[in-house]
Amino acid sequence: LLKTDPAEKAAQMAAIMKEIRGYSGSDNLVLVTHLEDIEALTGVAPREGEAVVVAPDGDGLKVLGRVTF
């Protein structure tokens, strides 16, 4: 879960975005996290068992789609 302290939360978000932007593997990068983190990163509130597919876009993430399992 992301920290509640604004400075710590910002550092965590920056680290997550660095990981996503820096990924150069040949397959998809899959990250599993909590609802609160997904909301903070994407603005989307997925349901239980739902994946949010994103791509780096400027300073943030662009939601490409959602998949329910």
SEVO-856600 format. One line per 3 residues: number of its first residue (from 1); their letters; for each residue x, y, z of N, C-alpha, C, CB. Coordinates in pm, whole numbers, plus 50000, padded with zeros to 5 digits. Glycine has a CB too. Example, Ala and Ser with C-alpha at 12.3 -4.5 7.8 and 13.67 -1.06 7.14 Angstrom:
# residues 2
1 = as = 51319/49431/50780/51230/49550/50780/51320/49670/50780/51131/49553/50905 ~ 51285/49775/50708/51367/49894/50714/51290/50003/50787/51408/49940/50572
***
This chain:
# residues 69
1 = llk = 50083/49881/50000/50000/50000/50000/50087/50124/50000/49906/50000/50120 ~ 50037/50226/49935/50108/50353/49935/50106/50415/50074/50047/50450/49832 ~ 50211/50485/50106/50221/50553/50235/50118/50666/50244/50363/50609/50257
4 = tdp = 50085/50706/50365/49991/50817/50383/50062/50952/50385/49912/50798/50511 ~ 50189/50953/50424/50266/51077/50423/50284/51121/50277/50405/51058/50493 ~ 50247/51245/50245/50252/51290/50105/50390/51276/50039/50211/51434/50098
7 = aek = 50496/51306/50112/50631/51295/50054/50667/51149/50027/50735/51359/50147 ~ 50635/51062/50121/50663/50919/50103/50578/50861/49991/50638/50842/50234 ~ 50452/50903/49983/50363/50856/49878/50415/50899/49741/50219/50909/49900
10 = aaq = 50459/51023/49730/50514/51074/49604/50637/50995/49562/50548/51224/49616 ~ 50722/50962/49659/50842/50884/49629/50805/50744/49581/50933/50875/49754 ~ 50705/50683/49644/50659/50551/49601/50601/50556/49460/50554/50496/49699
13 = maa = 50519/50657/49433/50458/50671/49301/50567/50689/49194/50359/50790/49298 ~ 50668/50769/49226/50778/50792/49132/50854/50662/49106/50874/50899/49186 ~ 50875/50582/49210/50945/50454/49194/50864/50357/49108/50974/50392/49331
16 = imk = 50734/50355/49127/50647/50268/49047/50650/50312/48901/50501/50270/49102 ~ 50639/50441/48877/50641/50491/48740/50777/50465/48674/50609/50640/48737 ~ 50884/50475/48750/51017/50447/48697/51025/50300/48654/51127/50479/48801
19 = eir = 50971/50212/48736/50969/50069/48704/50890/50043/48575/50909/49988/48821 ~ 50775/50105/48563/50690/50086/48445/50759/50142/48320/50552/50152/48466 ~ 50807/50265/48328/50872/50328/48212/51000/50257/48172/50902/50474/48242
22 = gys = 51070/50202/48269/51198/50138/48242/51189/49994/48195/51281/50142/48363 ~ 51070/49937/48196/51054/49797/48157/51084/49780/48009/50912/49746/48189 ~ 51172/49687/47978/51210/49663/47838/51202/49516/47801/51350/49716/47812
25 = gsd = 51129/49438/47879/51116/49295/47850/51035/49271/47724/51051/49224/47967 ~ 51042/49149/47674/50970/49114/47552/50824/49078/47579/51038/48999/47482 ~ 50790/49048/47702/50653/49015/47739/50592/49132/47816/50648/48886/47824
28 = nlv = 50467/49118/47852/50398/49222/47928/50448/49226/48072/50247/49198/47927 ~ 50452/49344/48128/50484/49364/48269/50354/49355/48347/50557/49502/48294 ~ 50350/49269/48447/50230/49252/48529/50264/49290/48672/50175/49106/48521
31 = lvt = 50192/49386/48727/50209/49428/48866/50079/49400/48940/50248/49578/48876 ~ 50088/49345/49058/49971/49316/49140/49979/49404/49264/49963/49164/49179 ~ 49870/49475/49293/49872/49568/49405/49731/49586/49461/49930/49704/49363
34 = hle = 49715/49683/49546/49588/49709/49614/49504/49812/49538/49613/49757/49757 ~ 49374/49810/49563/49279/49902/49500/49324/50047/49514/49141/49884/49561 ~ 49364/50086/49634/49403/50225/49659/49519/50268/49571/49439/50243/49806
37 = die = 49613/50177/49548/49729/50208/49465/49688/50224/49319/49835/50098/49479 ~ 49602/50135/49271/49555/50143/49133/49479/50273/49111/49465/50021/49099 ~ 49394/50309/49206/49319/50435/49195/49414/50554/49189/49223/50451/49314
40 = alt = 49516/50554/49274/49610/50666/49278/49689/50678/49147/49707/50649/49396 ~ 49722/50565/49087/49802/50566/48965/49721/50589/48838/49876/50436/48953 ~ 49594/50545/48838/49517/50547/48714/49388/50628/48721/49484/50408/48675
43 = gva = 49338/50652/48841/49207/50716/48855/49092/50619/48836/49194/50828/48756 ~ 49124/50491/48819/49025/50386/48797/49010/50303/48924/49065/50295/48678 ~ 48887/50266/48956/48860/50180/49072/48814/50044/49021/48752/50244/49167
46 = pre = 48908/49950/49003/48870/49819/48951/48791/49738/49052/48994/49743/48908 ~ 48710/49648/48999/48637/49555/49085/48729/49440/49124/48510/49501/49014 ~ 48688/49362/49221/48764/49244/49261/48778/49152/49140/48697/49171/49381
49 = gea = 48898/49104/49116/48923/49015/49005/48936/49085/48871/48815/48915/48997 ~ 48955/49216/48873/48966/49291/48749/49107/49347/48733/48862/49406/48745 ~ 49158/49341/48611/49289/49397/48579/49270/49527/48501/49376/49296/48498
52 = vvv = 49358/49620/48524/49358/49746/48449/49483/49744/48362/49356/49872/48546 ~ 49464/49756/48231/49573/49753/48135/49611/49897/48104/49534/49674/48004 ~ 49739/49929/48124/49784/50067/48107/49910/50074/48021/49811/50131/48243
55 = apd = 49940/50195/47977/50065/50224/47908/50115/50359/47958/50045/50224/47751 ~ 50247/50377/47963/50300/50508/48002/50249/50616/47907/50454/50505/48004 ~ 50215/50731/47963/50163/50842/47883/50201/50973/47952/50008/50831/47865
58 = gdg = 50301/51039/47899/50347/51162/47963/50398/51134/48103/50235/51266/47967 ~ 50347/51208/48200/50388/51189/48339/50308/51079/48409/50373/51318/48416 ~ 50207/51027/48344/50121/50929/48410/50101/50804/48328/49987/50990/48439
61 = lkv = 49983/50746/48344/49947/50623/48274/49818/50643/48197/49933/50506/48374 ~ 49811/50584/48080/49689/50585/48000/49622/50450/48017/49720/50615/47849 ~ 49495/50449/48054/49421/50324/48068/49382/50278/47929/49295/50343/48161
64 = lgr = 49430/50158/47892/49401/50101/47761/49278/50011/47765/49520/50022/47710 ~ 49252/49956/47882/49136/49868/47895/49130/49804/48031/49139/49761/47788 ~ 49024/49727/48050/49004/49656/48176/48963/49514/48142/48897/49726/48267
67 = vtf = 49012/49418/48220/48983/49277/48197/48931/49218/48327/49108/49199/48147 ~ 48815/49153/48321/48760/49087/48438/48788/48938/48427/48607/49113/48451 ~ 48841/48881/48534/48874/48738/48537/48766/48660/48607/49008/48714/48605
***
